[in-house]
Amino acid sequence: MATPEIFDFREPLPMPPAAARLVAGLRDAAPRVGLVLGLAAGRTVPVACPGVRRVALAEIASPAAVWVPLACGLPEPGLLLVSADAAVALADLLMGGQGETEARPTTALEQRLLVRHLVPALRPLTDALEAQGVTELAAGPVSDDPLPQGGGEVVAITLDITVVGGTVRATLCLPAKGLLPAEPEPHASPPVDTEAHVLREVPLDISLRLPATTVMAEDVDELAVGDVIRLDTRGPLQLHGILDGPGSNPLTVLTAALGRRGRRRAVVVHDLLGSL
């Protein structure tokens, strides 16, 4: 018996296969983000994209993180999410420091500095996503308050930014519904009527049976040629079409009544019982 696997709801959701080119384009664009950010900082700032994931926004939010809503050209807005220590380090770097991290909240000045320089530096990512409808990254008001509840699924584009104190992380989150290529609906293949094709030319013998009637045993003993047996029927006489199969149980496949076609006696089919 196979060992059951426990599903972790915090694991990233699968990306559609058609998104492979999108992911590759974002990985290639990440170093150009570092070039733009380095111009603002006055020094080399290596940036890499270690992963592009589809996750619930609540799974990547962290306490005291700095976040900025972004109008991105899609029906729903995106979000730039920077952890608290990364925000302090990047603000220090942009003010001419070494990019050292400190365990403290960011100031309003540091938050504005992040929006002023980090958001425009993400332009290479929007260029890579132009075919998906991302046309801009226009920042809204910056905040370090807890993120609102909900948020749905997002494509989280992780950026690892190397500073003197180590590597800090910023995450660009874009709405998955508007960004990812639509997955095709499962298309059911038309059924192949193999049985009908095979059985089309097979001859079948169908018997027509009258409804059963009850007679006394002594009447059966006295039967002779020319005698008439009255059928115990109520209403029109009904016949049953019987298909004799290879087994001992014949199949009733139709009901019919006595009729005529031209000068020939015939039966009129009333119902097909679907036993075939």
Rosetta blueprint (number, residue, H / E / L):
1 M L
2 A L
3 T L
4 P L
5 E L
6 I L
7 F L
8 D L
9 F L
10 R L
11 E L
12 P L
13 L E
14 P L
15 M L
16 P L
17 P H
18 A H
19 A H
20 A H
21 R H
22 L H
23 V H
24 A H
25 G H
26 L H
27 R H
28 D H
29 A H
30 A H
31 P H
32 R H
33 V H
34 G H
35 L H
36 V H
37 L H
38 G H
39 L H
40 A H
41 A H
42 G L
43 R L
44 T L
45 V L
46 P L
47 V E
48 A E
49 C E
50 P E
51 G E
52 V E
53 R E
54 R E
55 V E
56 A E
57 L H
58 A H
59 E H
60 I H
61 A L
62 S L
63 P L
64 A L
65 A L
66 V E
67 W E
68 V E
69 P E
70 L E
71 A E
72 C L
73 G L
74 L L
75 P L
76 E L
77 P L
78 G E
79 L E
80 L E
81 L E
82 V E
83 S L
84 A H
85 D H
86 A H
87 A H
88 V H
89 A H
90 L H
91 A H
92 D H
93 L H
94 L H
95 M L
96 G L
97 G L
98 Q L
99 G L
100 E L
101 T L
102 E L
103 A L
104 R L
105 P L
106 T L
107 T L
108 A H
109 L H
110 E H
111 Q H
112 R H
113 L H
114 L H
115 V H
116 R H
117 H H
118 L H
119 V H
120 P H
121 A H
122 L L
123 R H
124 P H
125 L H
126 T H
127 D H
128 A H
129 L L
130 E H
131 A H
132 Q H
133 G L
134 V L
135 T L
136 E L
137 L L
138 A E
139 A E
140 G L
141 P L
142 V L
143 S E
144 D L
145 D L
146 P L
147 L L
148 P L
149 Q L
150 G L
151 G L
152 G L
153 E E
154 V E
155 V E
156 A E
157 I E
158 T E
159 L E
160 D E
161 I E
162 T E
163 V E
164 V L
165 G L
166 G E
167 T E
168 V E
169 R E
170 A E
171 T E
172 L E
173 C E
174 L E
175 P E
176 A H
177 K H
178 G H
179 L H
180 L L
181 P L
182 A L
183 E L
184 P L
185 E L
186 P L
187 H L
188 A L
189 S L
190 P L
191 P L
192 V L
193 D L
194 T H
195 E H
196 A H
197 H H
198 V H
199 L H
200 R L
201 E L
202 V L
203 P L
204 L L
205 D L
206 I E
207 S E
208 L E
209 R E
210 L L
211 P L
212 A L
213 T L
214 T L
215 V L
216 M L
217 A H
218 E H
219 D H
220 V H
221 D H
222 E L
223 L L
224 A L
225 V L
226 G L
227 D L
228 V L
229 I L
230 R L
231 L L
232 D L
233 T L
234 R L
235 G L
236 P L
237 L L
238 Q L
239 L E
240 H E
241 G E
242 I E
243 L E
244 D L
245 G L
246 P L
247 G L
248 S L
249 N L
250 P L
251 L E
252 T E
253 V E
254 L E
255 T E
256 A E
257 A E
258 L E
259 G E
260 R E
261 R E
262 G L
263 R L
264 R E
265 R E
266 A E
267 V E
268 V E
269 V E
270 H E
271 D E
272 L E
273 L L
274 G L
275 S L
276 L L
